[in-house]
Amino acid sequence: MQKKKTPRGPIYAVVDLETTGTNVKKGDRIIQIGCVLVQDGRLINHFETKVNPEQPIARSISQLTGIWAADVKAAPLFEEVAPTLQSLLADTIFVAHNVNFDFPFLNAEFQRIGLPKLQIPAVDTVSLSQLLLPTAKSYRLRDLSAKLQIEHDQPHSAVSDAEATAHLLIDLLQRLQALPTLTLNKLVALQLQLPLQTRLLLDRAAQYRQSHPVALDDAHYVSHGLVLHKKRPLSVATPNTPPAFPLTKRQKQRLFGDLLTYRPLQAKMMNAIYNYFTRDHARQIMIEAGTGVGKSLGYLVPLTYLAQPTGKVIVATATNLLQSQLMTTALPQLRQLLPDFSGAVMVKGNAHYLSLSKFAHSLTVNEDSQLSQFLKAQLLVWLLTTTTGDLDELNLTAQKSPYLAEVRHTGLANLASEDPFYRDDFLVYRQRQLAYAPIIVTNQAYLVAHAAELGALAPTTYLVVDEAQHLAQSVLKQARHQLAFAEWHLLLNQLAALVNPTNSPNLRSLFAKLPLAAYNVELMQADLAGLKQTVSDLAAALLTKLTPPSATTGTFIEQVLPSAELSVLLDPAHPLCEAFEQDLASLKLHFSALQHLFAERQAQWLGQDRYLMNQFASQLAQLVAVDDQLHELKRLADQPDQLTLFWLRARQGSETTTLTLTGGLLVANHFLREQVYAHFTHQLFTGATLFTSNRSAFIFDQLDLDKAAVKVKRLPEAFDYEHQAKLLVASDAPSPTDHEEASYHQYLAQTIADLAVATDCQTMVLFNSLQTIEAVYGYLRQTAVFNQRDILAQGVNGNRAKLLKQFSSGHNSILLGAASFWEGIDLPDNQLQLLIITRLPFAAPTQLENQARYELMKQQGHSPFYHYSLPQAIIRLRQGVGRLLRTPTDTGVAVVLDPRLVTKRYGQTMQRALPAGLPQVELPTAELSSATAAFLQTAGPVEL
């Protein structure tokens, strides 16, 4: 008997085009075609050719693709290869990474030469990747290839890109076929509008699953219609006798084994912490540990020993990103080193987590917004892998989507124990983890708001404030409140839309057959109308206090609002506040009555009805939060004048739609000592750049610490700065404060261009303002360097995250950045070799907040410059220079284009604060390029 053959699957034609530009309608042409055929998970054929475009190729395109005019001079014309290509693509499924570019471009070219358009399905691997790999950091082909370990040696070569996309497609199809049946069916039910025929793949997978059912694997379970990943059972390892801490080098090397390299400075840090906290009455220690020391394990190892068996270590980092880095790098290493270590838990604010209950309700409604539908699809896939429910795990392009606001968690206080998802809830699980985990990783903002709660988790608690120089700012951010009237109006409009009978679905239609409920809905509509009017009146009242200067339309106006005036306006007895509170209370009362009537008739409602009620409840909670901010602003406005600052900001010409009111504390005023430190038995403050000098009290003042009561240890530099790095100062550079703006910007652009030509290495240029970046970028466009190098500018080419991704994958890129680029950037292995500092990083004295803070310092008898501005600039400068060396083999040059570093007395103070051993040389601008190039050719650590 002849064996029945398994039918073959469809053939996918994976295509990539390289072109002279992106606009085929304006005459851009193809210069290279790559096509790979895929069937049944295998590459079965490929086609590749260069194409003569019969037009010049721009230098930037040649640099990107590696294809120059000489490479295509003898290549065939498109007319010559088109018939073969059409024949190859017949009866296939067309695939591209960004199919909305390649497919229309290719069809336009076919039509141009008189051939018919392709009439085949076309699918997109970008949107498929976003759906099936929702936690990928980037969806560029290069980055996805790296994540999935796909060989992709020649990005922007058509054949290399096509092969990489083919392997990506195979991976995505395997992921699609492995989806649980319930998840797959829910994805299909969302009726996603994906590029061209991409949804065809989902439909085919679901159809195949109907005839080939698959059982749910052991890693997953179903709860009320959702497929979830099983969470790790919680247990705590409590040894009878805590193991002895490895004090000696030999003991540490035995502990580290092959897992960790012994670092003398890291060992010193470990011993300093362990020895200090084993003393009686030891409470506070501060350790400055620069890059290369291994700071994270430097404190985690000794504190884990010290906290056993019942203590807790609470680590507060400066940002959510640093939290994640700690959880994914240092803590897995700690688990390998210490087998008895029972894990760590990451803690953030409630809104970072998904509410399963709200999400499940949202799936019952097919919304008009395709973005919302796609977000639902991503969340369905993500739930198959996440055990934390932390939305920061996702790479979402719409973090501020109204839909996401509706499914974010609002805290355990708002989760009933009878909720069907209570046992599965991510915050419930996190709360249980807190009881078991010896290490809790949070951020400084959360610490400031929840210190008492964190400190009560154990009788002995070790608080670690990592990157401690940011803690004071975290306090002030917590105490700062901002009301953006445009967002306020948007929120009220969204609430009104949920009631309005002209929208679908809406509460009026939902309760039309229940007279009492319908009456409450009618009253809610009146309440919302009153609230909208009151908010408009409040904005108008504030605008009368904003006196616009004679500025150009479109520029922003900022003006201080005296706290006494704000206090009067926000007084509960003021007619506007009284009206707002009455209407809000009425809205809450009527919606509460509606909820009661809804609950009495649970059996008659559909899932989409529950979702509608949840939508209104979620947005009403946001409105209540705005009201809470008003009360807090009133409380702050009643504080002593010199401790607070309030200001109005609006764009001239559109004041009513751009008005914001901001206010908060200027100083922490012993908050840290009384409301944070008091809740922990021991505290460790650490960071790479804490001190401005050996005698400075700046960091102690900022952290509300008694200098005499704190043990201080400053570890020496981990790198050989004498041989690995150099600081060059342009002695003849124009002073940024005295020079005419246009000529100053031209000087910066020309000097950057000259250095770029001489070095051809990864270069970062640090600025103090986005306006200067924009101006310098404009001048750089006029230089030859612009067409030779990839120049990335913050505020021009994208946001910080996007620019860093592009820069870190480049080889001779130039990045122009301000503010956040001065710190928190890790570019090891010579990903950064030239750092140009255009201006010493002093805070702008004209900013309203700085003016108020300086005035307060004068009243207290302090010099604002020496007490605050200079120390802050020194720390900032140290952070900037610290970007240069990240590993023992890195080399680099820092060039400072601000002569004040050598001409002012305070410049000497700043120089002394820089890394020990760093050579510092004054040179005329004309000699900077040759000196930089010469050093980079010979620099490197000395072998000992």
Secondary structure, DSSP 4 states (H G I P E B T S, - for coil): -PPPPPPP-PEEEEEEEEES-S-GGGT--EEEEEEEEEETTEEEEEEEEE---SS---HHHHHHH---HHHHTTSPPHHHHHHHHHHHHTTSEEEETTHHHHHHHHHHHHHHTTPPPP-S-EEEHHHHHHHH-TT-S--SHHHHHHHTT----STT-HHHHHHHHHHHHHHHHHHHHHS-HHHHHHHHHTT---STTTHHHHHHHHHHHHHS--PPPTTEEEETTEEEEPPPPP-----SSPPPP--SHHHHHHHHTTTS---HHHHHHHHHHHHHHTSTT--EEEEE--TTS-HHHHHHHHHHHHHTTT-EEEEEESSHHHHHHIIIIIHHHHHHH-TT---EEE---GGGBB-HHHHHHHTT---S-HHHHHHHHHHHHHTTT-SS-BGGGS--S-TT-HHHHHHB---GGG--TTSTTGGG-HHHHHHHHHHH-SEEEEEHHHHHHHHHHHHTTSSSEEEEEETGGGHHHHHHHHT-EEEEHHHHHHHHHHHHHHH-TTSSS-HHHHTTT-HHHHHHHHHHHHHHHHHHHHHHHHHHHHHTT----S--TTSEEEEE--HHHHHHHT-TTSHHHHHHHHHHHHHHHHHHHHHHHHHHTGGG--HHHHHHHHHHHHHHHHHHHHHHHHHHHHHHHTS-GGGEEEEEEEETT-HHHH-EEEEEESS-TTHIIIIIGGG-SEEEEEESS--SSSS--HHHHHTT--GGGSEEEEPPPSS-HHHHEEEEEETTPPPTTTS-HHHHHHHHHHHHHHHHHHH-S-EEEEES-HHHHHHHHHHHTTSTHHHHS-EEEBTTTB-HHHHHHHHHT-SS-EEEEEGGGGSS----TTS--EEEE-S--PPPTTSHHHHHHHHHHHHTT--HIIIIIHHHHHHHHHHHHTTS--STT--EEEEE--THHHHSHHHHHHHHTSPTT--EEEE-HHHHHHHHHHHHHH--PPP-
